[in-house]
């Protein structure tokens, strides 16, 4: 798998992705999430066919992962801007320990890259951005969204499973086989209602209330959020959060869908797994590190990485080739330190090739 990635990178590095936006946009597949979508015939992901040959994750110290000096990327050096520190875990980890560590890790993130998205969100709904607690809840919820969504940081893959709307099976699968550190290997397979339940549980564990499941169609589930800072208002908005991309285009994201919002969403009532249940330390460390590594990156880079991963996983997003080329073209020469750290983590820990420079990784992310 690594060899094919290198060949792809070398091929696409010769092209200038800044000219790629002239290609016509390809619409995302509108795959169903319920019984009506069983005939979708999703092909087996390339990554799954290479599961037995996955490369073991590189083990490097935090100091060794400091951001590289500027080279062919032509970007200013970010040495000394190492990002948030990793939160320590006890030798034996329970779910209670994990949720506490996750909340602490999220609290360490510099979420300034999301400020523009928050201001747009507030303007879209006619909200005062200085409403107490609103900005903090938005930032925490966005992080939970990027981690748990189909093809997100925790590498869930959407598919039909016929499971109940609960995150229990996802956690059971993870506990049996903690995720391998490889970009296109799914950590677990789950349906839209399961992924939405995981997102809802994660949000509540991060202190964000009012998040629950919403059925925009009879055979599909996403998440909805009524900000608690506004819950006493009769006209408080319901924010729609597409945990998968079913029935949505490539650019649909947090609070940006084609679905009509309901007047109310009921908070997901369960925690699904007890705090006293043990969780493999390797699993807890992986989930935390993905949040630490990607949690400060820009929405554009996160969208690009997620779209590439989803394409390789053959999940709910579809190929979205032109969407990825557009994002990569916008990012070239405009990578902040957090984006550079995220790309380095991707190269080191998920592609297992520390020699890859930022422009090479961006070219590979943009490649069909």
Secondary structure by P-SEA (a helix, b strand, c coil): caaaaaaaaaaaaacccccccccccccccccccccccccccccccccccccccccccccccccccccccccccccccccccccccbbbbcccccaaaaaaaaaaaaaacccccaaaaaaaaaaaacccccccaaaaaaaaaaaaaaacccccccccccccccccccaaaaaaaaaacccccccccccccccaaaaaaaaaaaaaaaccccbbbbcccccbbbbbbccccccccccbbbbbbcccccccccccccccccccccccccccccccccccccccaaaaaaaaaaaaacccccaaaaaaaaaaaaaaaccccccaaaaaaaaaaaacccccaaaaaaaaaaaccccccccccaaaaaaaaacc
